[in-house]
Amino acid sequence: MEFDLLWLVASFGGGAFGAAIGGQTAFIFTGLLYLVGLGGYLGGIDTGEFMGSVVFGPVFGPHIAFLGGAAAAAYAAKKGVMAGGANGRDIVTPLAGIGHADVLAVGGVFGMIGYLINILLAEVPAFKVGDPSLHYGNEVIGWTDTVALTIVIVSIAIRFIWGSTGLFSTKDHGLLEVGEGKHWVEHQEGWGITAMHGFTSGLMSAFATVMIVVFYVSNTGDYAIVNHAQLIGWAISAVTLIFLSLGMKTPVTHHMTILASIAALKLTPILVGSSDVTQWADNGAVVVAVLIGAVAGALGGLLGEALSRMTNANGDTHIDPPAFAIWIGTTVLFALTAILA
């Protein structure tokens, strides 16, 4: 990934627009447009440029648009102009309603910062693998989710710039305790229900990812779909946040579904012994890989909840629990994959 001045300039617009419509709404658009791009791939159109520039670039890349919205909310809260006195964790309210150009400008600046940090993180050497045939012909795999890590790094910086609660927000509460009225997603706060959401949504996502790879490669012989197929459940999870924004008790699962899909995608060829999808049919190893993906989803859910309690729920700025869990989870899964094959 190379630096592009045009993309840097455009990132100001993406970050400001993310602030205007609210960070969560911007992220929902990421998921919606990803599904459009995936549909193009399945229809035989190479949508790689669309995915890179619009979905994960200056328009709706989470490290730009979502992060811009989160940063602007923290700034607006510090300035005392958030509607209804909401604190800086509010990533739902469209900040356009505040009517302050400086708030949107902060979103734009942090969109640019997100772009630059992600560029730097992409320069970290990726993990090499011993047997490319077990990795869809690739000799290297990623080292982490740089977009998620960018969001984590910048969100922590924002906490210390405009927040007052500290990283772990333990002034009045234990590390894993949640104060009254200070929830992240209250209706999935219990450990058991979080694990269940992770297992079931992870099972769905892992299956969908494997089936997309089988369908596409069987019909085209092209493995270009692999890096996009792992995000199918993640995108569906992002779109479901529409209903959460409308006040319905919808689960937040994108950190669960992405980790489940990555686990299944990486482990299936290792367990089967080949990336050749024709050898996956009626192979029990695929069932095992998908179930392991579901377990990864459950662990991702528990990790996200723990990180929420430690850094977000009691804080006064938004440090995104899903991004935090995705960064940790993908790093572990990539490292484990490199070790196994």
TORSEPA-564284 format. One record per atom (N, C-alpha, C, O): x, y, z. Coordinates in steps of 0.001 Angstrom, whole numbers, plus 500000, padded with zeros to 6 digits. Layout:
<pts>
XYZ
...
</pts>
This chain:
<pts>
500851498813500000
500000500000500000
500889501239500000
501684501441500918
500754502051498987
501596503231498845
500827504510499173
499613504597498988
501565505487499661
500962506787499964
500458507446498682
501132507410497652
499283508041498749
498687508725497612
498121510058498112
497210510082498939
498664511154497608
498241512480498060
496756512711497827
496081513318498659
496244512230496697
494815512380496414
493978511692497476
492977512239497938
494384510504497858
493648509755498878
493724510464500230
492748510473500979
494869511053500543
494999511784501800
494041512972501826
493347513198502817
494008513721500736
493102514871500652
491647514412500750
490842515019501456
491320513339500034
489951512824500047
489553512311501423
488374512331501778
490532511852502198
490250511331503537
489707512407504465
488980512100505409
490051513670504206
489464514757504994
487958514788504770
487185514946505715
487550514636503527
486120514607503229
485444513404503842
484348513521504390
486091512228503757
485501511021504323
485343511112505828
484314510714506373
486371511642506509
486285511776507956
485243512788508380
484516512566509349
485163513894507666
484170514924507993
482754514418507734
481842514685508516
482575513690506638
481246513159506334
480846512100507357
479684512018507757
481830511283507780
481546510312508833
481075510988510104
480184510485510789
481679512140510426
481233512902511594
479839513469511377
479019513461512296
479564513951510199
478273514567509908
477117513587510056
476061513942510580
477315512358509596
476229511376509648
476314510479510881
475379509732511167
477417510546511605
477622509696512775
478485508500512415
478291507882511369
479429508176513273
480371507101512984
479706505759512724
480114505029511821
478685505427513507
478026504135513316
477327504066511969
477378503032511303
476678505139511555
476020505159510245
477046505025509132
476800504339508140
478190505674509287
479254505547508289
479701504101508169
479946503609507067
479806503419509302
480223502012509281
479163501134508626
479492500178507924
477917501452508851
476841500709508191
476987500803506675
476803499813505966
477316501991506184
477527502159504750
478720501334504254
478713500853503121
479735501172505095
480860500311504717
480359498902504419
480712498304503402
479533498383505322
479000497038505126
478108496938503911
478199495971503154
477241497929503709
476342497912502556
477125497920501243
476823497151500330
478125498786501155
478883498905499910
479799497702499696
480091497336498558
480248497095500782
481005495850500623
480147494784499957
480618494069499073
478894494676500377
478004493673499779
477776493961498302
477641493036497501
477731495245497936
477636495606496517
478876495120495768
478772494535494690
480045495367496348
481285494937495708
481389493432495602
481835492911494580
480981492724496649
481022491267496614
480068490738495552
480379489773494853
478908491371495434
477966490976494391
478567491132493008
478324490315492120
479359492192492827
480038492381491553
481010491260491265
481066490751490145
481778490870492273
482715489746492109
481983488478491698
482387487786490764
480903488185492410
480158486962492119
479496487023490748
479181485991490156
479287488242490245
478706488406488912
479750488456487809
479420488662486641
481013488266488182
482066488212487176
482768489527486908
483513489641485935
482542490533487761
483175491839487591
484266492014488641
484034491767489824
485438492433488222
486518492685489167
486272494029489851
486501495087489264
485809493977491080
485465495197491816
486558495589492813
486289496315493770
487769495120492598
488858495387493524
489118496864493748
489338497291494881
489094497650492677
489333499088492816
488217499761493603
488474500662494402
486985499329493381
485850499862494138
485996499519495616
485778500369496480
486365498270495903
486541497854497292
487628498682497964
487465499139499095
488741498870497256
489873499559497851
489659501048498048
490077501604499064
489012501701497093
488914503160497147
487653503671497824
487691504683498522
486541502984497626
485272503453498191
484955502742499506
484719503395500523
484950501422499489
484549500666500679
485585500797501793
485230501075502938
486859500599501467
487903500633502490
488900501772502284
489987501761502862
488535502735501476
489383503887501216
488830505156501834
488165505094502868
489085506300501231
488699507592501809
487202507830501952
486787508717502698
486387507051501249
484943507301501320
484341506712502596
483809507452503423
484417505406502764
483823504778503941
484750503803504651
484274502973505425
486050503874504419
486971503057505200
486760503326506684
486740504489507086
486604502299507511
486332502532508942
487415503350509636
487121504105510563
488662503208509199
489760503962509804
489730505425509391
490536506226509865
488807505771508512
488659507151508051
487298507705508449
487225508652509233
486228507136507928
484888507679508176
484398507394509596
483970508309510300
484459506132510018
484027505799511386
484909506509512403
484413507094513366
486220506454512184
487148507073513118
486956508586513166
487048509193514233
486691509191512016
486406510620511990
485199510966512828
485193511973513535
484161510121512750
482965510337513548
483232510208515035
482739511007515831
484017509195515415
484331508992516830
485165510137517388
484932510596518507
486139510597516606
486997511696517050
486198512984517203
486373513720518174
485329513250516249
484531514469516298
483584514458517488
483346515499518100
483043513296517818
482147513193518978
482910513497520263
482396514191521140
484123512986520379
484937513252521570
485247514739521692
485172515315522777
485591515343520578
485893516778520565
484655517598520925
484733518528521728
483520517252520332
482282517993520590
481877517890522054
481398518861522640
482070516699522651
481728516528524060
482635517378524943
482178518004525899
483913517392524614
484863518200525388
484504519683525289
484659520434526252
484033520084524135
483653521478523912
482292521801524529
481931522969524667
481532520757524902
480236520963525532
479103521266524576
478134521927524948
479215520786523337
478175521100522358
477405519860521888
476610519948520952
477631518717522523
476890517516522135
475418517685522514
475096518209523580
474540517238521633
473100517351521871
472710516595523142
473107515447523341
471934517250523993
471462516609525209
472551516332526224
472333515588527180
473723516923526029
474820516707526964
475437515330526878
476091514888527822
475239514631525748
475807513287525572
477320513348525679
477934514365525358
477924512239526138
479377512245526245
480025511807524940
479342511525523955
481327511755524946
482067511481523715
482003510059523221
482625509734522210
481262509189523911
481093507818523416
479957507713522400
479741506647521821
479246508785522184
478095508766521272
478571508756519825
478949509793519279
478550507570519206
478956507440517800
477750507281516892
477896507003515702
476557507457517450
475318507257516684
474748508583516190
474343508685515032
474712509592517046
474088510866516697
474821511551515542
476038511723515613
474110511948514478
474744512707513392
475188514074513909
474368514851514399
476459514362513802
476987515604514364
476694516817513499
476978517949513893
476127516586512320
475704517719511489
474674518566512226
474599519778512021
473887517931513081
472843518644513806
473368519638514818
472627520514515265
474635519521515189
475212520465516146
475390521836515505
475242522867516161
475709521831514217
475873523089513508
477200523779513760
477284525005513701
478256522988514047
479583523552514286
480553523021513231
480837521824513183
481052523913512395
481970523500511336
483255522925511896
483849522039511282
483702523411513054
484956522908513621
484844521443514023
485830520708513968
483640521010514432
483433519605514782
483644518720513556
484307517685513630
483078519136512438
483249518371511209
484704518409510741
485218517424510210
485362519554510942
486766519666510546
487636518707511342
488574518123510799
487334518539512623
488073517569513439
487897516167512872
488857515400512794
486668515830512473
486432514540511836
487279514376510596
487842513306510362
487376515430509796
488181515381508589
489656515184508867
490319514382508209
490170515916509840
491594515792510193
491903514382510680
492926513806510309
491038513835511496
491294512488512005
491067511421510935
491628510329511021
490257511727509939
490184510830508788
491525510755508073
491955509679507657
492176511887507936
493506511942507324
494538511213508184
495396510497507667
494446511402509490
495368510708510397
495178509195510294
496152508443510264
493922508756510240
493646507330510093
494235506763508818
494787505662508812
494117507516507743
494693507075506466
496201506906506588
496748505894506148
496874507879507178
498331507847507280
498820506714508182
499784506027507844
498167506515509318
498604505458510230
498396504083509611
499231503193509772
497289503908508906
497046502618508257
498110502332507195
498530501187507027
498542503366506483
499612503219505494
500891502731506170
501569501838505662
501211503323507315
502419502935508036
502329501497508550
503291500737508445
501190501133509096
501022499774509629
501086498724508526
501521497597508761
500654499092507331
500685498158506208
502110497832505777
502333496864505050
503077498635506223
504475498391505880
505126497340506771
506232496888506474
504473496947507845
505025495904508717
505050494589507949
504041494222507347
506175493864507948
506264492602507185
505193491599507596
504914491420508782
504603490953506608
503567489957506869
504201488621507226
505389488403506991
503393487725507798
503872486388508126
504116485587506844
503303485622505920
505227484875506795
505493483961505691
505006482566506071
504970482210507249
504634481786505069
504131480437505324
505052479411504686
505753479703503717
505041478210505240
505925477171504730
505411476494503477
506200476065502636
504091476392503340
503504475667502215
502397476510501575
501256476474502037
502712477261500530
501709478119499879
500479477361499379
499399477938499251
500645476068499096
499504475294498595
498401475165499640
497256474863499307
498748475395500899
497752475364501963
497214476752502289
496472476942503253
497607477716501460
497171479086501677
496724479731500373
497017480895500102
496014478954499577
495436479451498326
496512480002497393
496269480934496626
497700479415497470
498795479807496594
499592481003497074
500533481428496404
499233481550498218
499934482730498739
501141482331499582
501059481418500403
502256483018499375
503465482737500150
503505483515501455
504235483155502379
502720484578501529
502639485355502769
501170485587503105
500312485595502223
500899485772504372
499564486146504827
499719487422505640
500841487832505937
498627488044505998
498711489282506743
499325489099508122
499522487970508572
499625490193508789
500139490101510164
499094490553511171
499137490153512335
498159491381510732
497036491793511575
496028492512510695
496241492659509491
494940492958511289
493982493820510600
494424495258510861
494162495807511931
495089495862509890
495661497198510109
494595498266510281
494817499256510978
493439498077509653
492348499038509822
491874499043511276
491710500105511877
491657497859511833
491221497770513231
492274498336514170
491948499060515111
493541498007513917
494613498504514786
494718500028514704
494962500693515710
494536500570513513
494541502031513367
493466502661514233
493725503646514925
492263502103514203
491159502630515000
491497502574516490
491210503514517232
492102501478516919
492459501328518333
493504502362518742
493342503049519750
494568502470517964
495650503403518297
495135504834518392
495409505535519366
494396505260517385
493926506647517358
492866506883518429
492827507957519030
492005505897518677
490970506061519703
491583506213521092
491085506984521912
492655505485521351
493337505625522639
493957507021522747
493896507652523803
494549507496521656
495109508850521656
494017509881521911
494223510841522654
492857509680521293
491731510608521482
491295510639522942
490964511700523469
491295509480523597
490912509428525008
491804510349525846
491326511037526748
493090510353525540
494012511170526329
494019512638525883
494435513518526637
493558512893524662
493481514278524194
492244514979524751
492349516083525286
491070514348524632
489816514998525005
489046514304526125
488068514849526635
489477513116526506
488792512417527584
489413512719528933
490431513404529034
488781512195529958
489284512443531309
489292511198532186
489686511265533350
488862510067531642
488690508869532463
489891507939532430
489933506969533187
490874508210531570
492000507306531465
491659506109530602
490491505881530287
492657505351530221
492437504235529297
491506503180529879
490578502735529204
491745502774531130
490976501662531693
489794502102532543
489036501252533009
489616503368532755
488403503911533380
488044503196534677
486894502807534880
489029503025535551
488809502243536776
488737503111538035
488905502609539147
488492504391537865
488455505281539027
487378504873540021
487622504852541228
486196504549539526
485076504212540402
484609502770540255
483631502374540889
485293501976539426
484817500623539149
486003499677539011
487121500100538720
485741498388539223
486740497378538961
486977497259537469
486192497773536672
488045496590537086
488440496531535685
487356495951534789
487181496407533659
486627494952535275
485592494311534457
484179494647534931
483218493977534551
484056495673535751
482741496100536219
482212497217535327
482979497986534749
480891497291535225
480249498342534444
479395499190535367
478561498668536106
479601500479535324
478837501382536179
477394501492535736
477055501190534592
476557501925536649
475133502055536346
474910503051535205
475380504188535253
474184502598534181
473892503458533044
475063503706532117
474997504588531261
476138502940532271
477339503179531471
477664501993530563
478824501607530416
476642501436529970
476816500231529165
477331500562527762
477228501693527285
477892499527527117
478195499606525684
476979499086524938
476275499872524305
476711497786524993
475493497212524418
474864496380525530
475202495211525714
473949496997526264
473453496413527508
472812495045527305
472998494151528131
472063494866526221
471307493630526049
472180492430525663
471672491311525595
473480492632525409
474357491485525166
475547491519526129
476607490961525847
475351492178527255
476443492404528190
476824491154528978
477967491030529417
475893490233529162
476202489016529909
477179488134529154
477142488064527925
478049487462529887
479068486636529240
478442485495528443
478897485182527343
477407484879528990
476785483739528319
476114484122527016
476290483439526007
475344485211527019
474648485602525793
475629486110524758
475416485922523560
476702486750525200
477729487199524262
478388486012523574
478598486024522361
478711484995524352
479324483800523770
478363483108522792
478783482612521746
477073483081523142
476101482470522248
475977483242520949
475937482643519874
475915484567521031
475893485379519811
477131485099518962
477037484967517742
478277485009519607
479511484774518867
479527483421518190
479949483305517039
479069482393518894
479079481045518317
478105480937517153
478454480405516099
476892481434517335
475879481264516294
476130482157515076
476041481701513936
476442483425515323
476743484297514190
478049483876513530
478206483999512316
478985483379514335
480241482885513786
480039481654512931
480680481506511891
479152480767513358
478845479570512579
478256479958511224
478639479413510190
477342480887511245
476732481391510011
477786481992509091
477819481696507896
478642482833509647
479630483545508842
480689482608508286
481075482724507123
481162481676509113
482180480726508663
481642479874507510
482337479650506519
480415479407507644
479796478611506575
479675479430505298
480022478952504218
479180480672505414
478997481514504235
480323481758503524
480386481722502295
481371482002504285
482680482254503693
483175481048502907
483614481177501765
483103479891503519
483568478675502845
482753478413501583
483315478046500551
481440478596501653
480596478329500500
480854479307499352
480811478917498185
481118480563499674
481432481544498635
482711481159497913
482788481239496687
483717480740498677
484990480321498061
484768479113497168
485268479072496044
484035478146497649
483770476935496856
483023477286495575
483387476829494492
481985478093495702
481184478458494532
482009479221493510
482018478881492327
482701480252493971
483419481128493043
484588480408492386
484754480478491168
485391479725493172
486569479049492615
486160477895491718
486795477658490691
485117477176492085
484651476057491254
484204476525489876
484351475808488887
483651477746489822
483128478250488553
484140479061487754
484005479192486537
485149479604488425
486103480475487720
487546479995487780
488363480377486942
487865479164488759
489249478753488946
490116479866489509
491336479718489570
489518480978489922
490244482153490390
490073482296491904
488954482304492416
491198482408492607
491154482528494055
491124483980494530
491328484250495714
490873484905493620
490848486323493989
489752486631494997
489822487648495688
488760485791495094
487635486024495987
487995485800497454
487290486264498350
489092485087497694
489401484631499051
489451485787500059
488806485716501105
490196486829499763
490348487915500722
489074488715500945
488961489441501933
488121488588500041
486850489291500212
485802488390500870
484931488875501594
485884487093500622
484892486172501173
484901486169502695
483872485917503323
486056486447503291
486139486397504751
485364487518505426
485216487517506648
484866488475504648
484166489614505230
482649489557505037
481956490519505369
482124488459504513
480698488382504245
479875488529505531
478937489325505574
480216487780506564
479479487883507822
479694489218508505
478777489777509106
480921489727508406
481251491037508965
480368492117508348
479878492998509055
480167492054507041
479344493059506357
477876492929506759
477192493930506976
477404491703506855
476025491492507295
475838492055508703
474837492709508994
476812491792509568
476752492324510935
476713493841510921
475967494454511685
477518494454510048
477534495918509957
476170496454509554
475707497450510111
475525495811508598
474223496279508120
473154496144509202
472240496966509275
473260495113510041
472253494947511097
472271496090512110
471317496272512867
473362496858512118
473438497988513048
472422499082512706
472177499978513514
471836499008511513
470732499915511179
469645499803512235
469107500804512708
469337498571512591
468246498326513531
468644498731514948
467801499179515724
469920498576515288
470386499050516590
470257500561516670
469861501100517703
470589501246515585
470459502707515549
469008503137515702
468727504222516210
468090502287515263
466659502600515374
466083502248516740
464889502417516985
466943501760517623
466507501475518978
466115500037519245
465705499708520358
466233499164518238
465924497756518451
467114497061519117
468267497426518889
466818496059519938
467881495371520671
468577494343519781
468405493134519931
469359494868518861
470087494065517887
471501493807518399
472119494725518938
472031492608518255
473393492348518732
474444493004517840
474231493196516643
475572493342518441
476731493845517702
477672492662517523
478227492157518499
477857492218516286
478545490934516077
479681490971515065
480243489919514759
480045492139514530
481010492107513426
482397491630513856
483147491108513031
482751491800515133
484025491260515605
483956489738515761
484983489060515731
482777489219515924
482579487783516041
482607487114514670
483278486102514466
481865487700513741
481736487070512423
483033487126511630
483358486169510927
483782488217511722
485017488296510944
486046487295511463
486739486655510673
486152487157512780
487130486212513323
486729484770513000
487590483930512736
485445484489513022
484979483151512673
485315482818511225
485782481718510928
485081483761510332
485344483525508916
486835483377508631
487241482517507849
487649484216509268
489095484099509068
489590482741509551
490390482091508879
489112482314510717
489524481020511245
489152479891510284
489981479030509989
487921479891509799
487477478837508881
488237478896507567
488628477860507029
488452480101507046
489128480268505766
490575479807505837
491074479185504899
491251480105506936
492657479724507074
492818478244507408
493758477600506941
491913477707508210
492087476341508692
491559475272507754
492042474140507780
490568475607506916
490002474587506030
491050473924505151
491123472696505158
491874474655504388
492879473975503558
493929473232504379
494463472217503930
494228473727505572
495205473036506418
494646471693506879
495342470679506837
493387471688507319
492775470456507811
492480469463506683
492622468252506852
492064470004505524
491782469137504376
493079468649503754
493160467527503255
494095469507503791
495380469174503179
495563469779501817
496521469451501116
494646470674501417
494738471288500095
493823472502500006
492764472551500631
494258473483499210
493395474636498914
492496474372497715
491691475227497346
492622473207497106
491795472832495963
490376472543496456
490142471546497139
489442473412496112
488090473299496658
487375472036496200
486399471623496826
487840471418495124
487200470181494676
487422469049495675
486718468040495645
488402469221496555
488677468200497563
487943468472498877
488068467717499841
487175469565498893
486477469913500124
485111469247500241
484567469135501339
484558468806499120
483208468258499124
483116467021500023
483945466115499939
482096467001500882
481834465874501772
483046465503502622
483221464343502995
483872466488502921
485056466247503743
484759466709505166
484433467873505397
484874465795506103
484569466122507486
485449467208508056
485066467882509012
486640467390507475
487549468420507962
486959469815507778
487258470726508550
486116469982506751
485475471278506525
484495471566507660
484392472701508125
483781470541508100
482854470707509226
483620471139510463
483184472023511200
484768470506510684
485599470855511847
486066472307511755
486028473043512741
486506472711510563
486996474085510372
485897475104510639
486136476136511266
484686474811510158
483568475738510374
483200475804511858
482882476878512370
483239474677512541
482949474669513974
484029475415514763
483730476114515731
485274475260514340
486349476029514974
486117477524514744
486369478345515626
485633477867513544
485285479248513268
484229479759514225
484315480888514707
483228478929514503
482176479324515440
482741479555516837
482339480491517527
483674478700517251
484328478881518552
485132480179518564
485138480906519557
485817480465517442
486556481727517333
485604482912517457
485949483929518060
484402482783516886
483399483833517017
482985484042518461
482835485177518914
482800482935519189
482427483036520605
483536483697521411
483271484557522252
484772483298521154
485908483893521861
486039485382521514
486370486206522367
485771485707520242
485800487106519836
484755487931520566
485002489074520948
483571487330520756
482519488017521485
482906488275522935
482696489370523457
483471487263523578
483898487415524966
485025488437525094
485060489229526036
485940488405524135
487037489365524149
486517490788523967
486960491714524647
485581490950523050
485003492267522822
484299492797524057
484428493975524391
483552491934524740
482856492355525956
483849492730527053
483662493725527752
484903491931527200
485914492237528218
486582493576527933
486791494381528841
486913493806526671
487567495056526298
486628496247526465
487060497348526807
485341496015526221
484366497087526443
484343497487527910
484370498672528244
484294496497528772
484237496785530202
485521497470530680
485485498338531552
486643497073530102
487920497625530550
488173499039530042
488733499865530762
487760499325528799
488193500584528184
487072501507527721
487282502714527600
485891500966527463
484878501784526785
483661502122527628
483296503292527741
483023501112528225
481728501327528871
481767502418529941
480823503199530062
482841502477530709
482953503469531778
483716504719531343
483922505633532140
484133504755530080
484920505882529595
484058507021529093
482833506915529032
484716508114528735
483969509275528229
484292509583526768
483857510610526248
485045508715526103
485221508743524652
485118507314524156
485220506373524944
484918507143522868
484685505805522328
485986505124521927
486680505576521016
486309504032522616
487379503127522186
486672501861521731
486102501146522555
486697501578520463
485804500592519858
486128499158520280
487180498641519905
485262498505521044
485522497122521467
485659496138520297
486558495298520324
484790496215519261
484974495294518141
486318495457517428
486972494463517111
486732496695517173
488022496903516513
489153496368517376
490102495778516859
489062496566518673
490071496081519608
490153494552519533
491241493982519460
488990493901519551
488958492438519501
489421491914518143
490104490892518071
489051492606517073
489463492182515726
490972492275515577
491595491375515014
491567493350516072
493022493495515986
493723492337516707
494608491694516142
493329492080517936
493962491002518704
493690489646518059
494598488832517891
492424489416517700
492043488117517149
492703487801515824
493171486680515624
492752488756514917
493372488489513617
494871488259513759
495440487418513063
495501488994514645
496932488786514864
497204487360515330
498121486706514835
496413486882516274
496568485518516782
496295484488515691
497038483518515551
495225484699514917
494865483732513878
495911483695512760
496248482618512270
496426484854512355
497454484872511311
498726484191511783
499342483428511039
499124484468513035
500325483851513577
500151482342513696
501057481578513363
498981481916514172
498708480479514312
498724479791512958
499251478686512829
498148480439511940
498122479875510598
499543479700510068
499866478672509473
500382480695510282
501759480608509811
502521479495510500
503383478859509894
502209479258511759
502877478184512506
502428476820512021
503242475905511900
501141476676511743
500593475361511373
500995474933509974
501085473734509708
501242475874509067
501595475500507684
502457476590507081
502869476484505926
</pts>
